[in-house]
Amino acid sequence: MGLHTKLVAASLGRRGRGPRRALWWSPLLLAAVLPQPVDCETGADPRLASLAVEVLGEDQIVGFNPSTRGYEVGTQEASMVVRAEARDPEAHVTYQHKVGHVLVGSGLMGIGGGEVTSGIPFGRSTLTIAVASEKQVFLYVVEVARGRRFPCTEDGVSDAVAFGGGPHAFDCDGPATVVTRAELVANYDVWLDGEGELTIDNGGGGRVFFVAAGATAKLEGMELTGGTADFGGALYNQGRASLTNVRIASNKAYERGGGIYSGPGSELSLDGVTIDDNTATGGGEAAGGGLYLERCTVFIRNSVVENNVARGRSGQSGRRARGGGLFVSEGALIVEASRIVANSAIGGDASGEFSGAGYSRGAGLNLEGPMALIVDSAVSGNASLGGFGPVGGGFASGGGIWFDVGSLTIEGTTIDNNLADGMTGRFEAGAGGALLLSSDARFVAVNSTISGNRADFGEAMELGLRARAAFYNSTIAFNSTDEGHSAVVIRSDSEVTLRHTVLANEGRCFGTVRSLGYNLFGPNFECNIEGDTTGDLTDVDPQLASLADNGGPTMTHAISENSPVLDAGDPAGCFGEDGKLLASDQRGATRPVGVCDIGAVEMQ
């Protein structure tokens, strides 16, 4: 499913406290986890059927995959039991445990598998399991890290960071808040495990955590709160930061990144992370209420970015606000199975008699030049609000997403109920309630829904200079704007391509669309249609139900039994951008059933 299929999840153990979520690895490590081929001549399968690394009786490898060869386990305990079973009962299974070049233990586990107990030295060690079957040897590598336990105090947390290594845990004996008087600085690799009990609160005296260039910091099972800084209230990342089951809440930046700032050349991985109620409040302009990501590589999975605010300064002239949830400048961004909801970008008010208010854009995401992919996610209920001004209210754009240059692909994703509202003044304007594509933006939507978005005094969806957008088996419906404006605006030098897509909005359409066939255009559709119009339905009500949970990871519009989109697609099948058949709809349900349906949902 696009770029995200190139990521590989390695299971991460619970460090003696139960199973953990998967750890997302850097693409640099992909070569270590790709499967070796099965011997086609003999038919022998050299892989393991099962692999377990037990600490205190609990398996630390969650969701073992026979074709995934790289895993990571962390603990504070001194020994582990390793159990392996080969698919080939005649295979020789051996192990080797090393610290650097120093051998801790090695030997034959057994024919067809076996088990072994091994000590775990402090620091990092490598456990290699070799499966020799017929003419092949298949290797599994488990990186084992042993840390220490520290007091659940300010000194204990500071000492753990300074000590480095890990995973280090804390003797909190229940939920505990540790107030720090100084910023925690990771100059070297460190792994901290709050075990779901630890909250680190800076108390508004400065930033909570800093990761230096060249360092790797892993933070798990904790909350970072009460941080304030110019950049990155909770976390400033110059190196590699991996957060799992972490909450970033109630932090503030005076310029960029209320919750997190990740700088040029850095890597950031978020899995099961909640980023909420953070604020970027500009001394001038403000950007990235939740996250500010600048020329870096970012993976966001299973996470929530919610109720964050970027607010421009008010004054003689109001200042601009960009990216209430995320501000992304260049680099690479992958978002999977996540929610970006209820964030705001608010332009500053103007008090000068002849001054203009601050504009706002990209309440959910403000994207400027990245390569971005959003999969199985929701961008919902975000609001871009221009500031108030006696002469001109601030212009508001991109309530859901504002996107300029670069490329953005969404798959199985819903963009809904976002707002762009230029605030009151002698003049006011808002555009791109759902989506505003600016100059040279490249946008692709597959099996996705854009619904219920609104722009006051402007357009609900707009494509600007040289923007290119393509929609495949997607549904664009119920987007609206004030009377006298178009719900969809396509500038003369931009291009929209549609295939198997429903385009039925409450409001006019301005511009030209290029059909690749089998689309439905709703009543009062005013855009010009060019290209291959085979199978196109025009001036037809698609008979869509309200946006709802119809199964799958995101909200969708169900279709009635009498809908004209049923079996109205290409008899050859539904095709994506790459010309390959789509095997499922937005919900993950089988596609096609009979002939392909038009839109994001396939009737089962």
VEXLUM-17905 format. One record per residue (C-alpha): residue in one letter; x, y, z. Coordinates in pm, 1 decimal. Layout:
<vexzas>
("A" (X Y Z))
...
</vexzas>
This chain:
<vexzas>
("M" (0.0 0.0 0.0))
("G" (244.8 264.0 -115.1))
("L" (549.2 379.4 76.4))
("H" (433.7 248.8 411.4))
("T" (473.7 -110.5 302.0))
("K" (847.8 -49.4 295.0))
("L" (853.1 -10.3 672.5))
("V" (919.4 -315.6 886.2))
("A" (803.1 -348.1 1247.1))
("A" (1029.2 -529.1 1490.7))
("S" (861.8 -660.6 1804.9))
("L" (965.5 -498.9 2131.9))
("G" (934.9 -681.6 2464.0))
("R" (788.9 -553.9 2790.0))
("R" (1112.9 -559.2 2994.0))
("G" (967.4 -802.2 3242.7))
("R" (641.6 -603.2 3278.1))
("G" (432.4 -752.7 2992.3))
("P" (439.3 -714.0 2613.0))
("R" (517.5 -386.9 2437.4))
("R" (418.7 -239.1 2103.1))
("A" (623.6 -285.4 1789.6))
("L" (925.1 -61.3 1741.3))
("W" (951.6 114.3 1406.5))
("W" (1299.8 84.3 1263.4))
("S" (1489.0 331.1 1049.0))
("P" (1498.6 239.5 678.0))
("L" (1873.3 193.7 728.0))
("L" (1793.7 -125.8 918.3))
("L" (1558.2 -273.6 662.1))
("A" (1829.0 -494.3 511.8))
("A" (1860.8 -674.2 844.6))
("V" (1499.5 -789.5 846.0))
("L" (1430.6 -889.8 487.8))
("P" (1365.3 -1263.9 439.7))
("Q" (1601.3 -1502.9 267.2))
("P" (1451.5 -1724.0 -5.9))
("V" (1328.1 -2076.5 53.7))
("D" (1523.4 -2350.9 -124.0))
("C" (1302.6 -2422.2 -426.0))
("E" (1487.1 -2742.8 -519.4))
("T" (1448.9 -2926.8 -190.6))
("G" (1134.5 -2753.4 -67.7))
("A" (1291.8 -2720.8 278.8))
("D" (1185.6 -2411.2 470.2))
("P" (1482.3 -2280.5 671.5))
("R" (1277.9 -2043.3 885.9))
("L" (1164.9 -2070.7 1245.3))
("A" (805.9 -2156.2 1327.4))
("S" (834.5 -1977.0 1661.7))
("L" (1084.4 -1776.0 1863.5))
("A" (1042.9 -1663.8 2223.3))
("V" (1272.0 -1470.8 2455.7))
("E" (1128.2 -1502.9 2806.0))
("V" (1213.1 -1278.5 3099.6))
("L" (1046.3 -1361.6 3431.5))
("G" (824.5 -1604.5 3241.5))
("E" (693.7 -1347.9 2990.1))
("D" (773.2 -1356.6 2619.5))
("Q" (936.3 -1031.3 2510.2))
("I" (881.6 -1088.6 2137.0))
("V" (526.4 -993.8 2042.5))
("G" (387.0 -1102.9 1708.1))
("F" (679.5 -1310.8 1586.1))
("N" (698.1 -1327.4 1205.3))
("P" (905.0 -1610.0 1051.9))
("S" (1020.7 -1377.9 773.0))
("T" (1129.1 -1095.5 1004.1))
("R" (1485.9 -1150.4 1114.3))
("G" (1552.8 -853.3 1342.8))
("Y" (1413.6 -800.3 1694.2))
("E" (1495.3 -596.1 2001.1))
("V" (1444.1 -682.8 2367.5))
("G" (1505.0 -464.0 2669.3))
("T" (1499.4 -553.7 3038.2))
("Q" (1649.4 -482.2 3377.6))
("E" (1669.4 -854.1 3461.4))
("A" (1985.3 -1068.3 3461.5))
("S" (1877.8 -1377.1 3264.2))
("M" (1652.2 -1495.6 2984.5))
("V" (1519.9 -1821.3 2842.1))
("V" (1534.5 -1852.5 2463.3))
("R" (1302.3 -2100.5 2290.1))
("A" (1307.4 -2171.0 1916.0))
("E" (1121.6 -2419.9 1696.1))
("A" (1217.1 -2472.2 1331.1))
("R" (969.5 -2535.4 1050.8))
("D" (1196.1 -2814.6 929.4))
("P" (1210.7 -3081.6 1204.6))
("E" (1552.5 -3191.0 1072.8))
("A" (1707.3 -2842.5 1090.5))
("H" (1998.4 -2774.7 1325.5))
("V" (1920.2 -2476.3 1549.4))
("T" (2218.8 -2308.4 1716.3))
("Y" (2267.8 -1987.8 1914.0))
("Q" (2545.3 -1739.2 1979.3))
("H" (2533.9 -1462.5 2241.6))
("K" (2800.3 -1188.5 2224.6))
("V" (2885.6 -852.7 2376.7))
("G" (3072.5 -681.3 2098.2))
("H" (3334.1 -939.9 2001.5))
("V" (3324.8 -1113.7 2342.0))
("L" (3137.8 -1444.4 2347.3))
("V" (2884.7 -1486.6 2631.0))
("G" (2762.8 -1828.2 2520.5))
("S" (2701.6 -2048.9 2216.6))
("G" (2602.1 -2401.4 2119.9))
("L" (2342.9 -2633.4 1968.6))
("M" (1988.5 -2569.9 2090.0))
("G" (1867.3 -2891.4 1928.7))
("I" (1751.9 -3068.6 1612.1))
("G" (1428.2 -2901.8 1506.7))
("G" (1461.6 -2652.0 1790.4))
("G" (1518.9 -2630.5 2162.1))
("E" (1577.2 -2388.8 2447.1))
("V" (1866.0 -2233.3 2633.4))
("T" (1907.1 -2011.8 2940.1))
("S" (2152.5 -1726.0 2907.0))
("G" (2269.5 -1449.7 3134.6))
("I" (2213.2 -1089.0 3027.0))
("P" (2509.1 -857.2 3082.4))
("F" (2456.0 -485.8 3145.1))
("G" (2451.2 -281.1 2828.0))
("R" (2383.3 -419.4 2482.0))
("S" (2445.0 -771.3 2354.1))
("T" (2354.2 -964.2 2041.5))
("L" (2176.6 -1299.8 2033.2))
("T" (2195.2 -1479.1 1697.2))
("I" (1980.7 -1785.2 1622.0))
("A" (2093.8 -1988.5 1318.8))
("V" (1865.9 -2239.0 1144.0))
("A" (2058.0 -2476.6 914.6))
("S" (1821.8 -2664.1 682.9))
("E" (1936.8 -2855.8 373.1))
("K" (2156.6 -2611.7 176.8))
("Q" (2056.4 -2293.5 357.4))
("V" (2123.0 -2108.7 681.2))
("F" (1865.5 -1858.0 801.9))
("L" (1972.0 -1613.1 1074.3))
("Y" (1761.3 -1432.2 1333.1))
("V" (1920.7 -1148.8 1529.0))
("V" (1786.7 -1026.3 1863.7))
("E" (1945.1 -714.6 2008.6))
("V" (1931.0 -749.3 2387.6))
("A" (1967.2 -445.6 2611.7))
("R" (1989.5 -456.5 2990.3))
("G" (1947.2 -142.5 3193.0))
("R" (1920.1 -49.7 3559.4))
("R" (1651.9 70.5 3796.7))
("F" (1673.4 421.5 3936.6))
("P" (1484.7 606.7 4210.5))
("C" (1162.3 773.3 4100.9))
("T" (1298.3 1119.2 4181.7))
("E" (1441.5 1417.2 3998.2))
("D" (1794.6 1296.6 4072.4))
("G" (1703.1 943.8 3963.6))
("V" (1569.2 1060.4 3627.0))
("S" (1866.2 1292.2 3571.7))
("D" (2111.5 1016.4 3666.2))
("A" (1946.8 770.1 3425.6))
("V" (1980.5 1015.7 3136.4))
("A" (2341.8 1092.0 3224.7))
("F" (2425.6 721.9 3268.8))
("G" (2316.1 641.9 2912.9))
("G" (2231.2 300.6 2775.7))
("G" (1926.4 127.8 2912.9))
("P" (1644.2 52.3 2916.6))
("H" (1642.9 221.2 3256.6))
("A" (1327.1 198.6 3466.4))
("F" (1220.2 377.0 3784.4))
("D" (1093.4 252.3 4120.7))
("C" (775.6 461.0 4124.3))
("D" (542.3 211.1 4296.7))
("G" (240.2 359.9 4117.0))
("P" (167.8 673.7 3913.4))
("A" (418.8 943.7 4000.8))
("T" (505.6 1294.8 3883.7))
("V" (869.1 1399.7 3895.0))
("V" (923.4 1775.3 3871.3))
("T" (1254.4 1866.2 3710.3))
("R" (1426.8 2200.1 3760.0))
("A" (1656.9 2163.5 3461.1))
("E" (1631.2 2039.3 3105.1))
("L" (1717.0 1671.5 3057.6))
("V" (1989.7 1647.3 2792.8))
("A" (2073.6 1324.8 2607.6))
("N" (2421.2 1371.2 2463.2))
("Y" (2462.3 994.1 2425.3))
("D" (2231.0 702.2 2351.3))
("V" (1973.5 645.8 2624.4))
("W" (1660.3 436.5 2671.0))
("L" (1411.1 532.1 2943.8))
("D" (1112.0 319.1 3040.3))
("G" (848.7 487.4 3256.8))
("E" (643.9 164.2 3264.1))
("G" (323.7 368.1 3226.1))
("E" (369.2 529.1 3568.2))
("L" (610.0 819.5 3522.7))
("T" (523.3 1181.2 3441.4))
("I" (811.2 1425.1 3396.1))
("D" (696.1 1783.6 3457.8))
("N" (923.8 2080.4 3402.6))
("G" (676.7 2308.6 3577.5))
("G" (699.1 2578.0 3310.6))
("G" (1062.9 2652.0 3384.5))
("G" (1209.3 2532.4 3053.9))
("R" (1211.7 2250.0 2802.5))
("V" (1163.5 1894.2 2932.1))
("F" (1399.1 1693.2 2707.4))
("F" (1672.9 1759.8 2451.0))
("V" (1830.4 1501.3 2217.0))
("A" (2168.3 1609.3 2081.6))
("A" (2290.5 1544.1 1727.7))
("G" (2435.6 1192.3 1700.4))
("A" (2245.0 1063.2 2004.2))
("T" (1952.8 819.6 2010.1))
("A" (1684.8 855.5 2276.9))
("K" (1408.3 600.8 2333.3))
("L" (1129.1 712.3 2563.3))
("E" (852.9 471.2 2660.5))
("G" (555.4 457.4 2892.6))
("M" (568.7 812.3 3025.2))
("E" (430.6 1164.6 2995.3))
("L" (623.1 1485.6 2926.3))
("T" (442.4 1798.6 3040.8))
("G" (486.7 2154.2 3164.4))
("G" (769.4 2239.5 2924.9))
("T" (829.4 2586.4 2779.7))
("A" (1088.9 2696.2 2523.6))
("D" (1124.3 2893.2 2202.5))
("F" (1146.8 2566.1 2006.5))
("G" (998.5 2236.0 2125.6))
("G" (830.0 2281.6 2461.9))
("A" (852.5 1913.5 2559.0))
("L" (1114.9 1775.5 2320.2))
("Y" (1381.7 1923.1 2092.7))
("N" (1530.6 1650.4 1873.9))
("Q" (1855.9 1696.2 1682.3))
("G" (1941.1 1324.1 1671.3))
("R" (1716.2 1016.4 1670.7))
("A" (1415.2 1003.7 1900.0))
("S" (1179.9 706.3 1934.0))
("L" (868.3 748.1 2148.4))
("T" (637.7 456.6 2233.3))
("N" (327.3 484.7 2452.1))
("V" (416.3 841.4 2545.7))
("R" (194.8 1143.4 2607.4))
("I" (314.6 1494.7 2519.2))
("A" (67.2 1729.8 2686.7))
("S" (29.6 2092.0 2798.5))
("N" (361.8 2224.8 2673.5))
("K" (433.0 2560.2 2509.6))
("A" (669.9 2703.8 2250.1))
("Y" (707.2 3075.7 2194.0))
("E" (789.8 3019.2 1828.3))
("R" (781.5 2663.5 1688.2))
("G" (675.5 2320.5 1808.4))
("G" (457.7 2348.7 2116.3))
("G" (502.7 1978.2 2185.9))
("I" (794.9 1861.0 1969.9))
("Y" (1053.2 2026.2 1747.5))
("S" (1257.6 1788.5 1528.6))
("G" (1536.1 1964.5 1342.4))
("P" (1726.6 1919.8 1015.3))
("G" (1875.5 1573.9 962.6))
("S" (1700.3 1420.7 1262.8))
("E" (1480.6 1109.9 1280.3))
("L" (1160.3 1089.3 1483.2))
("S" (945.9 778.5 1541.9))
("L" (613.4 794.4 1727.2))
("D" (414.3 479.0 1806.4))
("G" (111.6 489.3 2034.1))
("V" (183.0 852.7 2118.2))
("T" (-70.7 1118.8 2216.2))
("I" (21.5 1482.0 2151.2))
("D" (-248.1 1705.6 2297.0))
("D" (-316.7 2049.6 2441.2))
("N" (16.1 2196.9 2335.9))
("T" (54.7 2553.6 2211.3))
("A" (284.7 2748.6 1983.6))
("T" (209.2 3107.9 2068.4))
("G" (416.6 3346.7 1864.9))
("G" (618.8 3631.7 1994.5))
("G" (567.5 3699.9 1625.4))
("E" (429.2 3425.0 1408.2))
("A" (351.1 3079.9 1545.9))
("A" (401.2 2741.1 1380.9))
("G" (343.9 2379.2 1481.2))
("G" (117.3 2374.9 1784.6))
("G" (172.7 2001.2 1826.3))
("L" (485.6 1932.6 1619.8))
("Y" (728.2 2133.2 1408.4))
("L" (923.9 1903.7 1174.5))
("E" (1203.6 2062.5 972.7))
("R" (1389.4 1870.1 700.3))
("C" (1378.9 1544.5 896.5))
("T" (1245.4 1189.5 862.6))
("V" (932.5 1117.2 1065.3))
("F" (722.6 801.4 1120.3))
("I" (391.6 841.2 1307.8))
("R" (189.2 528.2 1380.2))
("N" (-110.2 450.9 1599.1))
("S" (-97.1 801.2 1742.1))
("V" (-321.4 1101.6 1812.1))
("V" (-246.1 1470.8 1753.9))
("E" (-533.6 1654.9 1918.5))
("N" (-639.1 1994.6 2057.7))
("N" (-312.2 2169.2 1978.6))
("V" (-301.5 2537.4 1884.0))
("A" (-75.1 2763.4 1680.8))
("R" (-169.7 3122.0 1765.7))
("G" (-16.0 3429.6 1603.0))
("R" (57.8 3734.4 1817.2))
("S" (-199.7 4011.5 1832.9))
("G" (-92.7 4373.8 1813.8))
("Q" (-81.5 4673.4 1582.2))
("S" (-78.4 4414.2 1303.2))
("G" (-179.8 4054.2 1366.1))
("R" (79.3 3784.7 1297.7))
("R" (29.7 3459.9 1109.8))
("A" (-26.8 3108.5 1246.7))
("R" (63.4 2788.0 1060.6))
("G" (12.2 2422.5 1144.9))
("G" (-208.7 2382.3 1449.6))
("G" (-138.5 2008.7 1462.2))
("L" (176.5 1965.1 1252.3))
("F" (403.4 2197.5 1059.2))
("V" (627.9 2004.8 818.3))
("S" (905.8 2170.7 619.4))
("E" (1059.2 1943.3 354.4))
("G" (1192.1 1602.6 465.5))
("A" (979.4 1285.5 472.1))
("L" (662.5 1213.1 669.4))
("I" (470.6 884.8 704.0))
("V" (150.1 875.6 909.3))
("E" (-32.9 545.9 960.4))
("A" (-343.0 450.8 1161.1))
("S" (-346.2 786.1 1337.7))
("R" (-583.4 1075.5 1410.2))
("I" (-512.5 1445.8 1359.4))
("V" (-818.3 1607.1 1513.3))
("A" (-952.6 1928.9 1668.1))
("N" (-636.8 2134.1 1619.7))
("S" (-644.8 2509.2 1548.8))
("A" (-437.2 2767.3 1365.7))
("I" (-545.6 3115.8 1475.5))
("G" (-413.0 3436.0 1323.3))
("G" (-339.1 3726.6 1555.3))
("D" (-583.6 4016.3 1589.0))
("A" (-492.4 4363.7 1464.2))
("S" (-556.5 4674.9 1673.1))
("G" (-420.2 4936.9 1432.2))
("E" (-682.9 5145.3 1255.1))
("F" (-535.2 5070.0 913.4))
("S" (-370.2 4736.0 991.3))
("G" (-456.3 4386.0 877.6))
("A" (-511.1 4082.1 1095.3))
("G" (-289.3 3773.7 1089.0))
("Y" (-369.8 3494.8 848.6))
("S" (-386.0 3126.6 937.8))
("R" (-333.0 2808.1 742.5))
("G" (-304.3 2433.4 783.7))
("A" (-494.2 2377.5 1107.4))
("G" (-444.6 2001.2 1084.5))
("L" (-125.2 1989.3 880.4))
("N" (79.1 2265.1 718.6))
("L" (304.5 2094.8 462.1))
("E" (577.3 2290.1 285.0))
("G" (779.7 2073.3 50.5))
("P" (787.5 1727.8 212.5))
("M" (738.3 1382.1 64.9))
("A" (435.3 1271.8 267.4))
("L" (215.1 963.4 296.0))
("I" (-96.0 934.3 515.0))
("V" (-255.1 588.5 545.4))
("D" (-566.7 465.1 729.6))
("S" (-590.6 790.5 922.2))
("A" (-831.8 1076.2 997.6))
("V" (-783.1 1451.6 960.5))
("S" (-1097.1 1576.9 1128.7))
("G" (-1252.2 1875.4 1304.2))
("N" (-956.7 2111.1 1264.8))
("A" (-1013.0 2486.8 1226.5))
("S" (-809.0 2754.4 1051.0))
("L" (-922.8 3094.6 1180.5))
("G" (-799.1 3430.8 1060.7))
("G" (-751.4 3708.2 1313.1))
("F" (-987.8 4001.6 1368.2))
("G" (-898.5 4337.5 1216.5))
("P" (-1074.1 4674.7 1184.1))
("V" (-970.1 4693.6 817.6))
("G" (-933.8 4332.9 712.3))
("G" (-1003.9 4006.6 885.3))
("G" (-720.4 3757.9 854.8))
("F" (-732.3 3518.2 560.2))
("A" (-781.6 3153.9 660.4))
("S" (-690.1 2853.5 447.0))
("G" (-643.5 2478.4 470.4))
("G" (-866.9 2390.6 763.0))
("G" (-763.6 2027.6 721.1))
("I" (-442.7 2044.4 516.8))
("W" (-247.8 2329.8 357.4))
("F" (7.8 2193.5 113.1))
("D" (271.7 2370.1 -95.6))
("V" (530.4 2202.6 -323.8))
("G" (638.4 1838.8 -267.2))
("S" (406.0 1538.5 -283.7))
("L" (129.5 1403.7 -62.8))
("T" (-48.0 1069.0 -98.7))
("I" (-342.7 962.9 115.0))
("E" (-470.8 604.0 120.9))
("G" (-771.1 479.7 317.8))
("T" (-793.5 819.8 484.4))
("T" (-1081.5 1053.3 569.3))
("I" (-1055.9 1433.5 573.6))
("D" (-1377.5 1559.4 729.9))
("N" (-1550.1 1844.2 910.8))
("N" (-1260.0 2086.6 890.7))
("L" (-1314.8 2463.1 873.0))
("A" (-1143.2 2762.6 715.0))
("D" (-1294.6 3087.4 841.2))
("G" (-1161.6 3435.4 770.1))
("M" (-1259.5 3639.0 1074.6))
("T" (-1458.0 3959.4 1065.2))
("G" (-1331.5 4290.7 941.3))
("R" (-1403.4 4515.9 649.4))
("F" (-1272.6 4232.0 431.9))
("E" (-1257.1 3864.5 515.6))
("A" (-1183.6 3541.6 332.9))
("G" (-1136.2 3170.6 386.2))
("A" (-1040.7 2895.1 143.3))
("G" (-965.9 2525.6 145.6))
("G" (-1181.2 2408.5 433.6))
("A" (-1068.5 2053.4 362.4))
("L" (-761.7 2102.1 151.7))
("L" (-571.0 2382.5 -14.9))
("L" (-303.5 2281.0 -264.5))
("S" (-73.5 2570.0 -342.2))
("S" (200.3 2606.6 -602.8))
("D" (354.1 2290.2 -749.7))
("A" (182.7 2059.0 -502.3))
("R" (131.2 1696.0 -609.7))
("F" (-159.0 1518.7 -438.5))
("V" (-296.3 1164.3 -481.5))
("A" (-597.4 1015.9 -301.5))
("V" (-677.0 643.0 -317.0))
("N" (-974.8 481.8 -141.3))
("S" (-1026.1 799.5 58.9))
("T" (-1308.4 1033.0 164.7))
("I" (-1324.5 1414.0 176.1))
("S" (-1651.4 1514.3 339.9))
("G" (-1834.2 1776.6 543.2))
("N" (-1563.0 2040.2 522.6))
("R" (-1657.5 2407.9 513.9))
("A" (-1508.9 2739.9 416.7))
("D" (-1669.3 3070.6 509.8))
("F" (-1623.3 3343.1 248.8))
("G" (-1417.8 3112.7 27.6))
("E" (-1378.9 2764.4 -118.9))
("A" (-1408.1 2430.0 57.2))
("M" (-1134.1 2276.2 -159.0))
("E" (-895.5 2474.2 -378.5))
("L" (-613.0 2389.0 -617.4))
("G" (-375.5 2675.9 -680.9))
("L" (-90.3 2752.8 -918.4))
("R" (44.5 2446.8 -1101.3))
("A" (-109.5 2210.8 -845.4))
("R" (-182.8 1854.6 -955.7))
("A" (-434.7 1625.7 -788.0))
("A" (-552.7 1274.5 -873.6))
("F" (-837.8 1081.6 -710.5))
("Y" (-887.1 705.5 -745.2))
("N" (-1194.3 533.8 -597.9))
("S" (-1250.4 821.5 -362.5))
("T" (-1557.3 1008.3 -240.6))
("I" (-1575.0 1388.6 -228.5))
("A" (-1912.1 1495.7 -91.9))
("F" (-2107.9 1729.2 136.4))
("N" (-1838.4 1997.2 135.4))
("S" (-1984.5 2345.5 148.2))
("T" (-1916.7 2716.8 142.3))
("D" (-2101.8 3043.4 177.6))
("E" (-2348.5 3140.8 -92.2))
("G" (-2180.1 3292.6 -394.2))
("H" (-1861.6 3087.8 -367.4))
("S" (-1761.3 2755.3 -519.7))
("A" (-1720.7 2445.1 -306.3))
("V" (-1441.2 2326.0 -537.1))
("V" (-1210.3 2564.9 -723.0))
("I" (-956.5 2444.9 -978.9))
("R" (-731.7 2720.4 -1110.3))
("S" (-669.6 2735.6 -1484.5))
("D" (-306.4 2620.9 -1459.6))
("S" (-379.1 2333.3 -1220.3))
("E" (-506.7 1985.4 -1300.7))
("V" (-746.3 1740.0 -1136.0))
("T" (-770.4 1379.1 -1254.6))
("L" (-1054.8 1150.4 -1147.6))
("R" (-1117.4 777.7 -1185.8))
("H" (-1392.7 578.1 -1014.3))
("T" (-1457.1 881.1 -794.1))
("V" (-1771.4 1048.1 -657.7))
("L" (-1765.3 1429.3 -672.2))
("A" (-2091.1 1559.9 -528.6))
("N" (-2067.9 1876.3 -320.3))
("E" (-2311.3 2126.2 -177.2))
("G" (-2196.1 2418.1 -385.2))
("R" (-2058.0 2503.8 -723.1))
("C" (-1744.8 2378.7 -895.1))
("F" (-1516.5 2612.3 -1085.4))
("G" (-1250.4 2495.0 -1330.8))
("T" (-1177.5 2184.2 -1536.4))
("V" (-1143.7 1819.1 -1437.1))
("R" (-986.2 1543.1 -1645.0))
("S" (-1178.0 1218.6 -1638.3))
("L" (-1020.1 875.5 -1667.7))
("G" (-1366.9 724.1 -1673.2))
("Y" (-1629.6 581.7 -1438.8))
("N" (-1690.6 883.9 -1216.9))
("L" (-2010.5 1024.5 -1071.3))
("F" (-2066.5 1400.9 -1080.6))
("G" (-2350.6 1520.8 -860.9))
("P" (-2633.2 1762.2 -934.6))
("N" (-2544.3 2120.6 -1031.0))
("F" (-2187.0 2021.5 -1114.7))
("E" (-2043.6 2316.1 -1308.5))
("C" (-1683.0 2221.8 -1377.1))
("N" (-1580.8 2139.4 -1731.9))
("I" (-1511.4 1768.9 -1789.0))
("E" (-1240.1 1662.4 -2032.0))
("G" (-1062.8 1335.4 -2113.4))
("D" (-1209.6 985.6 -2128.8))
("T" (-1566.9 1012.4 -2003.5))
("T" (-1648.3 643.5 -2051.2))
("G" (-1888.4 535.2 -1779.0))
("D" (-1918.4 883.5 -1626.9))
("L" (-2250.4 969.5 -1461.1))
("T" (-2342.3 1339.5 -1456.3))
("D" (-2605.3 1536.6 -1266.0))
("V" (-2680.9 1227.4 -1056.6))
("D" (-2738.9 1194.7 -681.6))
("P" (-2503.1 921.2 -548.9))
("Q" (-2743.6 843.9 -259.7))
("L" (-2480.4 841.4 10.8))
("A" (-2555.6 783.4 377.3))
("S" (-2415.5 1017.9 641.4))
("L" (-2052.6 983.6 741.1))
("A" (-2034.6 699.6 993.5))
("D" (-1836.3 405.8 1125.1))
("N" (-1903.3 140.7 862.2))
("G" (-1613.4 -79.2 966.6))
("G" (-1245.5 -27.2 904.4))
("P" (-1014.1 230.1 1061.0))
("T" (-1191.2 547.0 938.4))
("M" (-1536.6 697.8 887.2))
("T" (-1696.5 649.5 545.1))
("H" (-2018.3 709.0 350.4))
("A" (-2218.5 389.6 303.3))
("I" (-2410.7 355.4 -22.0))
("S" (-2773.5 251.4 -50.3))
("E" (-2890.2 -60.3 -230.5))
("N" (-3032.8 159.7 -506.5))
("S" (-2732.0 387.7 -541.6))
("P" (-2624.0 452.5 -901.7))
("V" (-2259.8 390.8 -803.9))
("L" (-2324.8 18.2 -748.8))
("D" (-2148.4 -195.8 -1010.6))
("A" (-2104.0 119.3 -1220.3))
("G" (-1726.0 98.1 -1247.6))
("D" (-1490.5 -42.9 -1505.5))
("P" (-1574.0 -410.7 -1572.3))
("A" (-1198.1 -473.1 -1580.8))
("G" (-1169.9 -364.0 -1217.2))
("C" (-1069.6 -71.9 -996.8))
("F" (-723.4 61.3 -1071.9))
("G" (-496.0 277.6 -858.3))
("E" (-242.6 536.7 -964.3))
("D" (15.3 270.8 -1050.3))
("G" (-228.4 88.2 -1280.0))
("K" (-259.8 -206.2 -1041.8))
("L" (-595.0 -344.0 -932.8))
("L" (-724.1 -231.1 -593.7))
("A" (-801.2 -540.5 -386.9))
("S" (-994.3 -361.1 -111.5))
("D" (-1197.9 -49.1 -41.8))
("Q" (-1132.5 221.2 218.8))
("R" (-1255.7 -4.8 498.2))
("G" (-1035.4 -294.6 393.3))
("A" (-1333.9 -487.4 254.3))
("T" (-1287.9 -693.0 -62.5))
("R" (-1303.2 -505.3 -392.0))
("P" (-1462.2 -565.2 -632.2))
("V" (-1778.7 -757.5 -547.6))
("G" (-1919.5 -819.5 -892.4))
("V" (-1827.8 -507.5 -1089.2))
("C" (-1631.6 -235.9 -911.3))
("D" (-1841.9 31.7 -736.1))
("I" (-1763.1 401.3 -785.5))
("G" (-1625.7 576.5 -478.1))
("A" (-1439.5 479.9 -162.0))
("V" (-1679.8 207.8 -43.5))
("E" (-1757.2 -124.5 -211.0))
("M" (-2098.6 -269.3 -129.9))
("Q" (-2051.5 -623.7 6.9))
</vexzas>
